[in-house]
Amino acid sequence: MKPLYVQIKCELGQAYAVAEAIIDTLEETSEVYSTSGEYDLLAKFYLDEESSIGGFVNHKLHKVAGIRETHTILAFRLYGRDQVRLDESGG
């Protein structure tokens, strides 16, 4: 599974409805957060390795009513307390 983060701008007053629709209709959804700043929501999705990111965003996510704009972020590696620590060289 590959993680995908998408920042979402919603039509005015639609952030809660968009968040609910994403959770209810897209099985790839892991988490949806309301955020401050330029975007209203931050959603985390997990796609199968063979899934197309562009296909998912354009043919599934963009069909959710109330979404005005998206910004897609790809994640490559997870770092954290429960993950393998980096060696001193930073690799």
PyMOL Python script that loads the backbone (N, CA, C, O; Angstrom):
from pymol import cmd

cmd.read_pdbstr("""\
ATOM      1  N   MET A   1       0.853  -1.188   0.000  1.00  0.00           N
ATOM      2  CA  MET A   1       0.000   0.000   0.000  1.00  0.00           C
ATOM      3  C   MET A   1       0.889   1.238   0.000  1.00  0.00           C
ATOM      4  O   MET A   1       1.891   1.305   0.712  1.00  0.00           O
ATOM      5  N   LYS A   2       0.504   2.200  -0.803  1.00  0.00           N
ATOM      6  CA  LYS A   2       1.262   3.446  -0.836  1.00  0.00           C
ATOM      7  C   LYS A   2       0.410   4.579  -0.271  1.00  0.00           C
ATOM      8  O   LYS A   2      -0.754   4.736  -0.640  1.00  0.00           O
ATOM      9  N   PRO A   3       1.011   5.376   0.641  1.00  0.00           N
ATOM     10  CA  PRO A   3       0.260   6.479   1.240  1.00  0.00           C
ATOM     11  C   PRO A   3       0.222   7.677   0.296  1.00  0.00           C
ATOM     12  O   PRO A   3       1.155   7.922  -0.468  1.00  0.00           O
ATOM     13  N   LEU A   4      -0.868   8.405   0.370  1.00  0.00           N
ATOM     14  CA  LEU A   4      -1.082   9.590  -0.440  1.00  0.00           C
ATOM     15  C   LEU A   4      -1.780  10.618   0.441  1.00  0.00           C
ATOM     16  O   LEU A   4      -2.789  10.310   1.076  1.00  0.00           O
ATOM     17  N   TYR A   5      -1.258  11.815   0.482  1.00  0.00           N
ATOM     18  CA  TYR A   5      -1.877  12.901   1.234  1.00  0.00           C
ATOM     19  C   TYR A   5      -2.416  13.913   0.236  1.00  0.00           C
ATOM     20  O   TYR A   5      -1.766  14.225  -0.762  1.00  0.00           O
ATOM     21  N   VAL A   6      -3.616  14.423   0.516  1.00  0.00           N
ATOM     22  CA  VAL A   6      -4.197  15.431  -0.360  1.00  0.00           C
ATOM     23  C   VAL A   6      -4.753  16.564   0.498  1.00  0.00           C
ATOM     24  O   VAL A   6      -5.584  16.346   1.380  1.00  0.00           O
ATOM     25  N   GLN A   7      -4.272  17.790   0.219  1.00  0.00           N
ATOM     26  CA  GLN A   7      -4.848  18.976   0.828  1.00  0.00           C
ATOM     27  C   GLN A   7      -6.032  19.377  -0.039  1.00  0.00           C
ATOM     28  O   GLN A   7      -5.955  19.343  -1.267  1.00  0.00           O
ATOM     29  N   ILE A   8      -7.121  19.754   0.607  1.00  0.00           N
ATOM     30  CA  ILE A   8      -8.364  20.003  -0.114  1.00  0.00           C
ATOM     31  C   ILE A   8      -8.930  21.369   0.260  1.00  0.00           C
ATOM     32  O   ILE A   8      -9.090  21.685   1.438  1.00  0.00           O
ATOM     33  N   LYS A   9      -9.233  22.182  -0.770  1.00  0.00           N
ATOM     34  CA  LYS A   9      -9.996  23.414  -0.594  1.00  0.00           C
ATOM     35  C   LYS A   9     -11.431  23.090  -0.937  1.00  0.00           C
ATOM     36  O   LYS A   9     -11.718  22.463  -1.957  1.00  0.00           O
ATOM     37  N   CYS A  10     -12.326  23.524  -0.074  1.00  0.00           N
ATOM     38  CA  CYS A  10     -13.750  23.243  -0.277  1.00  0.00           C
ATOM     39  C   CYS A  10     -14.492  24.519  -0.658  1.00  0.00           C
ATOM     40  O   CYS A  10     -14.024  25.630  -0.410  1.00  0.00           O
ATOM     41  N   GLU A  11     -15.655  24.331  -1.264  1.00  0.00           N
ATOM     42  CA  GLU A  11     -16.552  25.460  -1.471  1.00  0.00           C
ATOM     43  C   GLU A  11     -16.925  25.998  -0.095  1.00  0.00           C
ATOM     44  O   GLU A  11     -16.947  25.248   0.880  1.00  0.00           O
ATOM     45  N   LEU A  12     -17.216  27.288  -0.014  1.00  0.00           N
ATOM     46  CA  LEU A  12     -17.528  27.898   1.274  1.00  0.00           C
ATOM     47  C   LEU A  12     -18.642  27.145   2.001  1.00  0.00           C
ATOM     48  O   LEU A  12     -19.697  26.860   1.435  1.00  0.00           O
ATOM     49  N   GLY A  13     -18.379  26.834   3.264  1.00  0.00           N
ATOM     50  CA  GLY A  13     -19.356  26.164   4.103  1.00  0.00           C
ATOM     51  C   GLY A  13     -19.514  24.673   3.858  1.00  0.00           C
ATOM     52  O   GLY A  13     -20.427  24.056   4.407  1.00  0.00           O
ATOM     53  N   GLN A  14     -18.648  24.078   3.047  1.00  0.00           N
ATOM     54  CA  GLN A  14     -18.814  22.675   2.673  1.00  0.00           C
ATOM     55  C   GLN A  14     -17.785  21.720   3.287  1.00  0.00           C
ATOM     56  O   GLN A  14     -17.830  20.523   3.002  1.00  0.00           O
ATOM     57  N   ALA A  15     -16.873  22.203   4.111  1.00  0.00           N
ATOM     58  CA  ALA A  15     -15.775  21.367   4.620  1.00  0.00           C
ATOM     59  C   ALA A  15     -16.275  20.139   5.370  1.00  0.00           C
ATOM     60  O   ALA A  15     -15.765  19.040   5.151  1.00  0.00           O
ATOM     61  N   TYR A  16     -17.262  20.299   6.249  1.00  0.00           N
ATOM     62  CA  TYR A  16     -17.754  19.145   7.012  1.00  0.00           C
ATOM     63  C   TYR A  16     -18.428  18.134   6.095  1.00  0.00           C
ATOM     64  O   TYR A  16     -18.228  16.928   6.246  1.00  0.00           O
ATOM     65  N   ALA A  17     -19.221  18.615   5.150  1.00  0.00           N
ATOM     66  CA  ALA A  17     -19.910  17.720   4.220  1.00  0.00           C
ATOM     67  C   ALA A  17     -18.908  16.990   3.329  1.00  0.00           C
ATOM     68  O   ALA A  17     -19.086  15.807   3.038  1.00  0.00           O
ATOM     69  N   VAL A  18     -17.862  17.680   2.897  1.00  0.00           N
ATOM     70  CA  VAL A  18     -16.833  17.050   2.060  1.00  0.00           C
ATOM     71  C   VAL A  18     -16.099  15.977   2.857  1.00  0.00           C
ATOM     72  O   VAL A  18     -15.887  14.871   2.360  1.00  0.00           O
ATOM     73  N   ALA A  19     -15.712  16.296   4.087  1.00  0.00           N
ATOM     74  CA  ALA A  19     -15.012  15.319   4.930  1.00  0.00           C
ATOM     75  C   ALA A  19     -15.871  14.071   5.121  1.00  0.00           C
ATOM     76  O   ALA A  19     -15.376  12.950   5.003  1.00  0.00           O
ATOM     77  N   GLU A  20     -17.136  14.260   5.413  1.00  0.00           N
ATOM     78  CA  GLU A  20     -18.047  13.129   5.620  1.00  0.00           C
ATOM     79  C   GLU A  20     -18.196  12.305   4.335  1.00  0.00           C
ATOM     80  O   GLU A  20     -18.198  11.075   4.381  1.00  0.00           O
ATOM     81  N   ALA A  21     -18.321  12.982   3.197  1.00  0.00           N
ATOM     82  CA  ALA A  21     -18.476  12.277   1.921  1.00  0.00           C
ATOM     83  C   ALA A  21     -17.221  11.470   1.577  1.00  0.00           C
ATOM     84  O   ALA A  21     -17.324  10.350   1.076  1.00  0.00           O
ATOM     85  N   ILE A  22     -16.055  12.026   1.841  1.00  0.00           N
ATOM     86  CA  ILE A  22     -14.806  11.313   1.568  1.00  0.00           C
ATOM     87  C   ILE A  22     -14.735  10.039   2.411  1.00  0.00           C
ATOM     88  O   ILE A  22     -14.406   8.967   1.903  1.00  0.00           O
ATOM     89  N   ILE A  23     -15.042  10.165   3.686  1.00  0.00           N
ATOM     90  CA  ILE A  23     -14.996   9.010   4.590  1.00  0.00           C
ATOM     91  C   ILE A  23     -16.034   7.962   4.186  1.00  0.00           C
ATOM     92  O   ILE A  23     -15.750   6.764   4.211  1.00  0.00           O
ATOM     93  N   ASP A  24     -17.221   8.407   3.819  1.00  0.00           N
ATOM     94  CA  ASP A  24     -18.314   7.482   3.509  1.00  0.00           C
ATOM     95  C   ASP A  24     -18.184   6.810   2.145  1.00  0.00           C
ATOM     96  O   ASP A  24     -18.673   5.694   1.970  1.00  0.00           O
ATOM     97  N   THR A  25     -17.541   7.456   1.175  1.00  0.00           N
ATOM     98  CA  THR A  25     -17.591   6.934  -0.195  1.00  0.00           C
ATOM     99  C   THR A  25     -16.268   6.427  -0.753  1.00  0.00           C
ATOM    100  O   THR A  25     -16.273   5.689  -1.738  1.00  0.00           O
ATOM    101  N   LEU A  26     -15.144   6.795  -0.163  1.00  0.00           N
ATOM    102  CA  LEU A  26     -13.849   6.374  -0.700  1.00  0.00           C
ATOM    103  C   LEU A  26     -13.185   5.397   0.256  1.00  0.00           C
ATOM    104  O   LEU A  26     -12.690   5.793   1.311  1.00  0.00           O
ATOM    105  N   GLU A  27     -13.175   4.124  -0.112  1.00  0.00           N
ATOM    106  CA  GLU A  27     -12.631   3.088   0.770  1.00  0.00           C
ATOM    107  C   GLU A  27     -11.129   3.252   1.004  1.00  0.00           C
ATOM    108  O   GLU A  27     -10.593   2.691   1.960  1.00  0.00           O
ATOM    109  N   GLU A  28     -10.453   4.000   0.159  1.00  0.00           N
ATOM    110  CA  GLU A  28      -9.015   4.225   0.308  1.00  0.00           C
ATOM    111  C   GLU A  28      -8.692   5.204   1.435  1.00  0.00           C
ATOM    112  O   GLU A  28      -7.526   5.378   1.790  1.00  0.00           O
ATOM    113  N   THR A  29      -9.721   5.847   2.000  1.00  0.00           N
ATOM    114  CA  THR A  29      -9.523   6.864   3.029  1.00  0.00           C
ATOM    115  C   THR A  29      -9.032   6.259   4.334  1.00  0.00           C
ATOM    116  O   THR A  29      -9.603   5.294   4.842  1.00  0.00           O
ATOM    117  N   SER A  30      -7.960   6.843   4.872  1.00  0.00           N
ATOM    118  CA  SER A  30      -7.448   6.453   6.177  1.00  0.00           C
ATOM    119  C   SER A  30      -7.870   7.474   7.232  1.00  0.00           C
ATOM    120  O   SER A  30      -8.396   7.105   8.282  1.00  0.00           O
ATOM    121  N   GLU A  31      -7.638   8.757   6.950  1.00  0.00           N
ATOM    122  CA  GLU A  31      -7.916   9.825   7.914  1.00  0.00           C
ATOM    123  C   GLU A  31      -8.249  11.101   7.160  1.00  0.00           C
ATOM    124  O   GLU A  31      -7.774  11.317   6.045  1.00  0.00           O
ATOM    125  N   VAL A  32      -9.074  11.950   7.779  1.00  0.00           N
ATOM    126  CA  VAL A  32      -9.360  13.283   7.247  1.00  0.00           C
ATOM    127  C   VAL A  32      -9.299  14.254   8.418  1.00  0.00           C
ATOM    128  O   VAL A  32      -9.945  14.044   9.445  1.00  0.00           O
ATOM    129  N   TYR A  33      -8.519  15.315   8.257  1.00  0.00           N
ATOM    130  CA  TYR A  33      -8.359  16.338   9.285  1.00  0.00           C
ATOM    131  C   TYR A  33      -8.847  17.680   8.769  1.00  0.00           C
ATOM    132  O   TYR A  33      -8.644  17.995   7.596  1.00  0.00           O
ATOM    133  N   SER A  34      -9.483  18.474   9.613  1.00  0.00           N
ATOM    134  CA  SER A  34      -9.723  19.868   9.279  1.00  0.00           C
ATOM    135  C   SER A  34      -8.428  20.615   9.608  1.00  0.00           C
ATOM    136  O   SER A  34      -7.750  20.296  10.584  1.00  0.00           O
ATOM    137  N   THR A  35      -8.095  21.602   8.789  1.00  0.00           N
ATOM    138  CA  THR A  35      -6.829  22.316   8.962  1.00  0.00           C
ATOM    139  C   THR A  35      -7.046  23.821   8.846  1.00  0.00           C
ATOM    140  O   THR A  35      -8.042  24.284   8.291  1.00  0.00           O
ATOM    141  N   SER A  36      -6.097  24.562   9.377  1.00  0.00           N
ATOM    142  CA  SER A  36      -6.111  26.006   9.202  1.00  0.00           C
ATOM    143  C   SER A  36      -5.203  26.343   8.021  1.00  0.00           C
ATOM    144  O   SER A  36      -4.409  25.512   7.579  1.00  0.00           O
ATOM    145  N   GLY A  37      -5.328  27.551   7.522  1.00  0.00           N
ATOM    146  CA  GLY A  37      -4.458  27.972   6.433  1.00  0.00           C
ATOM    147  C   GLY A  37      -5.157  27.938   5.089  1.00  0.00           C
ATOM    148  O   GLY A  37      -6.376  28.094   5.005  1.00  0.00           O
ATOM    149  N   GLU A  38      -4.380  27.734   4.044  1.00  0.00           N
ATOM    150  CA  GLU A  38      -4.874  27.828   2.670  1.00  0.00           C
ATOM    151  C   GLU A  38      -5.878  26.729   2.305  1.00  0.00           C
ATOM    152  O   GLU A  38      -6.761  26.945   1.476  1.00  0.00           O
ATOM    153  N   TYR A  39      -5.743  25.558   2.919  1.00  0.00           N
ATOM    154  CA  TYR A  39      -6.628  24.430   2.620  1.00  0.00           C
ATOM    155  C   TYR A  39      -7.508  24.127   3.819  1.00  0.00           C
ATOM    156  O   TYR A  39      -7.140  24.399   4.962  1.00  0.00           O
ATOM    157  N   ASP A  40      -8.670  23.561   3.547  1.00  0.00           N
ATOM    158  CA  ASP A  40      -9.648  23.270   4.599  1.00  0.00           C
ATOM    159  C   ASP A  40      -9.461  21.899   5.228  1.00  0.00           C
ATOM    160  O   ASP A  40      -9.709  21.712   6.420  1.00  0.00           O
ATOM    161  N   LEU A  41      -9.018  20.931   4.410  1.00  0.00           N
ATOM    162  CA  LEU A  41      -8.891  19.551   4.872  1.00  0.00           C
ATOM    163  C   LEU A  41      -7.560  18.958   4.442  1.00  0.00           C
ATOM    164  O   LEU A  41      -6.970  19.375   3.445  1.00  0.00           O
ATOM    165  N   LEU A  42      -7.098  17.982   5.207  1.00  0.00           N
ATOM    166  CA  LEU A  42      -5.954  17.156   4.840  1.00  0.00           C
ATOM    167  C   LEU A  42      -6.422  15.711   4.955  1.00  0.00           C
ATOM    168  O   LEU A  42      -6.808  15.253   6.030  1.00  0.00           O
ATOM    169  N   ALA A  43      -6.381  15.001   3.830  1.00  0.00           N
ATOM    170  CA  ALA A  43      -6.844  13.619   3.818  1.00  0.00           C
ATOM    171  C   ALA A  43      -5.678  12.688   3.518  1.00  0.00           C
ATOM    172  O   ALA A  43      -4.809  12.994   2.701  1.00  0.00           O
ATOM    173  N   LYS A  44      -5.680  11.539   4.201  1.00  0.00           N
ATOM    174  CA  LYS A  44      -4.672  10.513   3.961  1.00  0.00           C
ATOM    175  C   LYS A  44      -5.375   9.302   3.369  1.00  0.00           C
ATOM    176  O   LYS A  44      -6.376   8.819   3.897  1.00  0.00           O
ATOM    177  N   PHE A  45      -4.825   8.827   2.263  1.00  0.00           N
ATOM    178  CA  PHE A  45      -5.373   7.669   1.574  1.00  0.00           C
ATOM    179  C   PHE A  45      -4.280   6.618   1.434  1.00  0.00           C
ATOM    180  O   PHE A  45      -3.095   6.948   1.401  1.00  0.00           O
ATOM    181  N   TYR A  46      -4.678   5.362   1.351  1.00  0.00           N
ATOM    182  CA  TYR A  46      -3.761   4.278   1.024  1.00  0.00           C
ATOM    183  C   TYR A  46      -4.232   3.645  -0.276  1.00  0.00           C
ATOM    184  O   TYR A  46      -5.362   3.166  -0.369  1.00  0.00           O
ATOM    185  N   LEU A  47      -3.360   3.647  -1.278  1.00  0.00           N
ATOM    186  CA  LEU A  47      -3.672   3.047  -2.564  1.00  0.00           C
ATOM    187  C   LEU A  47      -2.884   1.763  -2.740  1.00  0.00           C
ATOM    188  O   LEU A  47      -1.766   1.640  -2.240  1.00  0.00           O
ATOM    189  N   ASP A  48      -3.464   0.808  -3.449  1.00  0.00           N
ATOM    190  CA  ASP A  48      -2.742  -0.400  -3.820  1.00  0.00           C
ATOM    191  C   ASP A  48      -1.541  -0.012  -4.667  1.00  0.00           C
ATOM    192  O   ASP A  48      -1.567   1.008  -5.355  1.00  0.00           O
ATOM    193  N   GLU A  49      -0.497  -0.815  -4.620  1.00  0.00           N
ATOM    194  CA  GLU A  49       0.727  -0.522  -5.380  1.00  0.00           C
ATOM    195  C   GLU A  49       0.468  -0.325  -6.867  1.00  0.00           C
ATOM    196  O   GLU A  49       1.133   0.487  -7.510  1.00  0.00           O
ATOM    197  N   GLU A  50      -0.495  -1.063  -7.418  1.00  0.00           N
ATOM    198  CA  GLU A  50      -0.761  -0.972  -8.852  1.00  0.00           C
ATOM    199  C   GLU A  50      -1.737   0.149  -9.205  1.00  0.00           C
ATOM    200  O   GLU A  50      -1.972   0.402 -10.387  1.00  0.00           O
ATOM    201  N   SER A  51      -2.309   0.824  -8.211  1.00  0.00           N
ATOM    202  CA  SER A  51      -3.278   1.892  -8.466  1.00  0.00           C
ATOM    203  C   SER A  51      -2.595   3.149  -8.987  1.00  0.00           C
ATOM    204  O   SER A  51      -1.472   3.474  -8.601  1.00  0.00           O
ATOM    205  N   SER A  52      -3.287   3.835  -9.858  1.00  0.00           N
ATOM    206  CA  SER A  52      -2.812   5.103 -10.401  1.00  0.00           C
ATOM    207  C   SER A  52      -3.208   6.242  -9.474  1.00  0.00           C
ATOM    208  O   SER A  52      -4.384   6.401  -9.148  1.00  0.00           O
ATOM    209  N   ILE A  53      -2.236   7.028  -9.053  1.00  0.00           N
ATOM    210  CA  ILE A  53      -2.522   8.178  -8.194  1.00  0.00           C
ATOM    211  C   ILE A  53      -3.374   9.185  -8.949  1.00  0.00           C
ATOM    212  O   ILE A  53      -4.368   9.681  -8.418  1.00  0.00           O
ATOM    213  N   GLY A  54      -2.993   9.488 -10.180  1.00  0.00           N
ATOM    214  CA  GLY A  54      -3.769  10.424 -10.985  1.00  0.00           C
ATOM    215  C   GLY A  54      -5.181   9.938 -11.228  1.00  0.00           C
ATOM    216  O   GLY A  54      -6.130  10.722 -11.189  1.00  0.00           O
ATOM    217  N   GLY A  55      -5.322   8.650 -11.477  1.00  0.00           N
ATOM    218  CA  GLY A  55      -6.648   8.078 -11.679  1.00  0.00           C
ATOM    219  C   GLY A  55      -7.507   8.205 -10.438  1.00  0.00           C
ATOM    220  O   GLY A  55      -8.685   8.553 -10.526  1.00  0.00           O
ATOM    221  N   PHE A  56      -6.923   7.925  -9.276  1.00  0.00           N
ATOM    222  CA  PHE A  56      -7.663   8.039  -8.027  1.00  0.00           C
ATOM    223  C   PHE A  56      -8.109   9.483  -7.791  1.00  0.00           C
ATOM    224  O   PHE A  56      -9.280   9.737  -7.508  1.00  0.00           O
ATOM    225  N   VAL A  57      -7.172  10.426  -7.910  1.00  0.00           N
ATOM    226  CA  VAL A  57      -7.495  11.831  -7.641  1.00  0.00           C
ATOM    227  C   VAL A  57      -8.516  12.356  -8.648  1.00  0.00           C
ATOM    228  O   VAL A  57      -9.500  12.988  -8.262  1.00  0.00           O
ATOM    229  N   ASN A  58      -8.291  12.102  -9.927  1.00  0.00           N
ATOM    230  CA  ASN A  58      -9.167  12.657 -10.960  1.00  0.00           C
ATOM    231  C   ASN A  58     -10.504  11.948 -11.105  1.00  0.00           C
ATOM    232  O   ASN A  58     -11.517  12.599 -11.364  1.00  0.00           O
ATOM    233  N   HIS A  59     -10.531  10.642 -10.946  1.00  0.00           N
ATOM    234  CA  HIS A  59     -11.753   9.895 -11.208  1.00  0.00           C
ATOM    235  C   HIS A  59     -12.546   9.527  -9.968  1.00  0.00           C
ATOM    236  O   HIS A  59     -13.710   9.142 -10.075  1.00  0.00           O
ATOM    237  N   LYS A  60     -11.947   9.636  -8.803  1.00  0.00           N
ATOM    238  CA  LYS A  60     -12.675   9.328  -7.568  1.00  0.00           C
ATOM    239  C   LYS A  60     -12.803  10.567  -6.681  1.00  0.00           C
ATOM    240  O   LYS A  60     -13.910  11.025  -6.399  1.00  0.00           O
ATOM    241  N   LEU A  61     -11.662  11.104  -6.244  1.00  0.00           N
ATOM    242  CA  LEU A  61     -11.692  12.210  -5.282  1.00  0.00           C
ATOM    243  C   LEU A  61     -12.365  13.446  -5.857  1.00  0.00           C
ATOM    244  O   LEU A  61     -13.197  14.057  -5.186  1.00  0.00           O
ATOM    245  N   HIS A  62     -12.031  13.825  -7.072  1.00  0.00           N
ATOM    246  CA  HIS A  62     -12.598  15.046  -7.658  1.00  0.00           C
ATOM    247  C   HIS A  62     -14.097  14.942  -7.928  1.00  0.00           C
ATOM    248  O   HIS A  62     -14.736  15.949  -8.232  1.00  0.00           O
ATOM    249  N   LYS A  63     -14.658  13.764  -7.826  1.00  0.00           N
ATOM    250  CA  LYS A  63     -16.100  13.603  -8.006  1.00  0.00           C
ATOM    251  C   LYS A  63     -16.889  13.908  -6.738  1.00  0.00           C
ATOM    252  O   LYS A  63     -18.118  13.982  -6.771  1.00  0.00           O
ATOM    253  N   VAL A  64     -16.186  14.085  -5.621  1.00  0.00           N
ATOM    254  CA  VAL A  64     -16.858  14.421  -4.361  1.00  0.00           C
ATOM    255  C   VAL A  64     -17.360  15.864  -4.457  1.00  0.00           C
ATOM    256  O   VAL A  64     -16.583  16.789  -4.695  1.00  0.00           O
ATOM    257  N   ALA A  65     -18.652  16.038  -4.271  1.00  0.00           N
ATOM    258  CA  ALA A  65     -19.259  17.366  -4.346  1.00  0.00           C
ATOM    259  C   ALA A  65     -18.686  18.284  -3.271  1.00  0.00           C
ATOM    260  O   ALA A  65     -18.477  17.865  -2.133  1.00  0.00           O
ATOM    261  N   GLY A  66     -18.434  19.531  -3.639  1.00  0.00           N
ATOM    262  CA  GLY A  66     -17.963  20.537  -2.693  1.00  0.00           C
ATOM    263  C   GLY A  66     -16.464  20.750  -2.700  1.00  0.00           C
ATOM    264  O   GLY A  66     -15.971  21.657  -2.029  1.00  0.00           O
ATOM    265  N   ILE A  67     -15.715  19.925  -3.454  1.00  0.00           N
ATOM    266  CA  ILE A  67     -14.272  20.129  -3.561  1.00  0.00           C
ATOM    267  C   ILE A  67     -14.001  21.169  -4.645  1.00  0.00           C
ATOM    268  O   ILE A  67     -14.485  21.047  -5.771  1.00  0.00           O
ATOM    269  N   ARG A  68     -13.233  22.180  -4.298  1.00  0.00           N
ATOM    270  CA  ARG A  68     -12.898  23.242  -5.251  1.00  0.00           C
ATOM    271  C   ARG A  68     -11.500  23.082  -5.824  1.00  0.00           C
ATOM    272  O   ARG A  68     -11.269  23.380  -6.996  1.00  0.00           O
ATOM    273  N   GLU A  69     -10.557  22.608  -4.994  1.00  0.00           N
ATOM    274  CA  GLU A  69      -9.151  22.515  -5.418  1.00  0.00           C
ATOM    275  C   GLU A  69      -8.445  21.490  -4.545  1.00  0.00           C
ATOM    276  O   GLU A  69      -8.792  21.309  -3.377  1.00  0.00           O
ATOM    277  N   THR A  70      -7.443  20.813  -5.126  1.00  0.00           N
ATOM    278  CA  THR A  70      -6.651  19.858  -4.346  1.00  0.00           C
ATOM    279  C   THR A  70      -5.168  20.071  -4.612  1.00  0.00           C
ATOM    280  O   THR A  70      -4.767  20.619  -5.638  1.00  0.00           O
ATOM    281  N   HIS A  71      -4.378  19.623  -3.661  1.00  0.00           N
ATOM    282  CA  HIS A  71      -2.915  19.627  -3.775  1.00  0.00           C
ATOM    283  C   HIS A  71      -2.441  18.271  -3.265  1.00  0.00           C
ATOM    284  O   HIS A  71      -2.600  17.953  -2.086  1.00  0.00           O
ATOM    285  N   THR A  72      -1.861  17.477  -4.158  1.00  0.00           N
ATOM    286  CA  THR A  72      -1.469  16.110  -3.838  1.00  0.00           C
ATOM    287  C   THR A  72      -0.027  16.048  -3.355  1.00  0.00           C
ATOM    288  O   THR A  72       0.858  16.673  -3.940  1.00  0.00           O
ATOM    289  N   ILE A  73       0.206  15.298  -2.292  1.00  0.00           N
ATOM    290  CA  ILE A  73       1.537  15.129  -1.708  1.00  0.00           C
ATOM    291  C   ILE A  73       1.838  13.634  -1.648  1.00  0.00           C
ATOM    292  O   ILE A  73       1.066  12.862  -1.080  1.00  0.00           O
ATOM    293  N   LEU A  74       2.955  13.235  -2.234  1.00  0.00           N
ATOM    294  CA  LEU A  74       3.383  11.832  -2.177  1.00  0.00           C
ATOM    295  C   LEU A  74       4.324  11.640  -0.996  1.00  0.00           C
ATOM    296  O   LEU A  74       5.185  12.481  -0.739  1.00  0.00           O
ATOM    297  N   ALA A  75       4.164  10.553  -0.290  1.00  0.00           N
ATOM    298  CA  ALA A  75       5.038  10.222   0.825  1.00  0.00           C
ATOM    299  C   ALA A  75       5.913   9.041   0.416  1.00  0.00           C
ATOM    300  O   ALA A  75       5.418   8.064  -0.147  1.00  0.00           O
ATOM    301  N   PHE A  76       7.211   9.128   0.699  1.00  0.00           N
ATOM    302  CA  PHE A  76       8.144   8.094   0.278  1.00  0.00           C
ATOM    303  C   PHE A  76       8.617   7.196   1.416  1.00  0.00           C
ATOM    304  O   PHE A  76       8.761   5.987   1.232  1.00  0.00           O
ATOM    305  N   ARG A  77       8.857   7.773   2.583  1.00  0.00           N
ATOM    306  CA  ARG A  77       9.412   6.991   3.686  1.00  0.00           C
ATOM    307  C   ARG A  77       8.867   7.514   4.999  1.00  0.00           C
ATOM    308  O   ARG A  77       8.716   8.723   5.177  1.00  0.00           O
ATOM    309  N   LEU A  78       8.573   6.616   5.911  1.00  0.00           N
ATOM    310  CA  LEU A  78       8.065   6.978   7.225  1.00  0.00           C
ATOM    311  C   LEU A  78       9.213   6.983   8.231  1.00  0.00           C
ATOM    312  O   LEU A  78       9.985   6.028   8.310  1.00  0.00           O
ATOM    313  N   TYR A  79       9.314   8.055   8.987  1.00  0.00           N
ATOM    314  CA  TYR A  79      10.278   8.153  10.079  1.00  0.00           C
ATOM    315  C   TYR A  79       9.497   8.323  11.367  1.00  0.00           C
ATOM    316  O   TYR A  79       8.503   9.049  11.399  1.00  0.00           O
ATOM    317  N   GLY A  80       9.931   7.667  12.422  1.00  0.00           N
ATOM    318  CA  GLY A  80       9.243   7.819  13.690  1.00  0.00           C
ATOM    319  C   GLY A  80       9.839   6.925  14.752  1.00  0.00           C
ATOM    320  O   GLY A  80      10.759   6.153  14.482  1.00  0.00           O
ATOM    321  N   ARG A  81       9.319   7.028  15.950  1.00  0.00           N
ATOM    322  CA  ARG A  81       9.827   6.262  17.085  1.00  0.00           C
ATOM    323  C   ARG A  81       9.721   4.756  16.860  1.00  0.00           C
ATOM    324  O   ARG A  81      10.589   3.999  17.293  1.00  0.00           O
ATOM    325  N   ASP A  82       8.674   4.330  16.194  1.00  0.00           N
ATOM    326  CA  ASP A  82       8.464   2.895  15.984  1.00  0.00           C
ATOM    327  C   ASP A  82       9.123   2.384  14.714  1.00  0.00           C
ATOM    328  O   ASP A  82       9.003   1.202  14.391  1.00  0.00           O
ATOM    329  N   GLN A  83       9.812   3.245  13.994  1.00  0.00           N
ATOM    330  CA  GLN A  83      10.448   2.872  12.736  1.00  0.00           C
ATOM    331  C   GLN A  83      11.947   2.683  12.947  1.00  0.00           C
ATOM    332  O   GLN A  83      12.481   3.086  13.980  1.00  0.00           O
ATOM    333  N   VAL A  84      12.616   2.091  12.001  1.00  0.00           N
ATOM    334  CA  VAL A  84      14.063   1.917  12.049  1.00  0.00           C
ATOM    335  C   VAL A  84      14.717   3.286  12.058  1.00  0.00           C
ATOM    336  O   VAL A  84      14.368   4.149  11.253  1.00  0.00           O
ATOM    337  N   ARG A  85      15.648   3.486  12.950  1.00  0.00           N
ATOM    338  CA  ARG A  85      16.337   4.778  13.038  1.00  0.00           C
ATOM    339  C   ARG A  85      17.340   4.935  11.930  1.00  0.00           C
ATOM    340  O   ARG A  85      17.908   3.960  11.437  1.00  0.00           O
ATOM    341  N   LEU A  86      17.554   6.195  11.536  1.00  0.00           N
ATOM    342  CA  LEU A  86      18.561   6.498  10.514  1.00  0.00           C
ATOM    343  C   LEU A  86      19.946   6.277  11.069  1.00  0.00           C
ATOM    344  O   LEU A  86      20.180   6.463  12.264  1.00  0.00           O
ATOM    345  N   ASP A  87      20.876   5.878  10.203  1.00  0.00           N
ATOM    346  CA  ASP A  87      22.254   5.801  10.670  1.00  0.00           C
ATOM    347  C   ASP A  87      22.826   7.222  10.713  1.00  0.00           C
ATOM    348  O   ASP A  87      22.171   8.162  10.265  1.00  0.00           O
ATOM    349  N   GLU A  88      24.026   7.383  11.242  1.00  0.00           N
ATOM    350  CA  GLU A  88      24.610   8.707  11.422  1.00  0.00           C
ATOM    351  C   GLU A  88      24.851   9.453  10.121  1.00  0.00           C
ATOM    352  O   GLU A  88      24.946  10.681  10.128  1.00  0.00           O
ATOM    353  N   SER A  89      24.951   8.747   9.009  1.00  0.00           N
ATOM    354  CA  SER A  89      25.203   9.409   7.725  1.00  0.00           C
ATOM    355  C   SER A  89      23.931  10.042   7.161  1.00  0.00           C
ATOM    356  O   SER A  89      23.987  10.764   6.166  1.00  0.00           O
ATOM    357  N   GLY A  90      22.780   9.771   7.795  1.00  0.00           N
ATOM    358  CA  GLY A  90      21.528  10.358   7.337  1.00  0.00           C
ATOM    359  C   GLY A  90      20.852   9.528   6.268  1.00  0.00           C
ATOM    360  O   GLY A  90      19.861   9.988   5.700  1.00  0.00           O
ATOM    361  N   GLY A  91      21.329   8.327   5.959  1.00  0.00           N
ATOM    362  CA  GLY A  91      20.744   7.518   4.893  1.00  0.00           C
ATOM    363  C   GLY A  91      19.778   6.509   5.320  1.00  0.00           C
ATOM    364  O   GLY A  91      19.236   5.783   4.487  1.00  0.00           O
TER     365      GLY A  91
END
""", "prot")
cmd.dss("prot")
cmd.show_as("cartoon", "prot")
cmd.util.cbc("prot")
cmd.orient("prot")
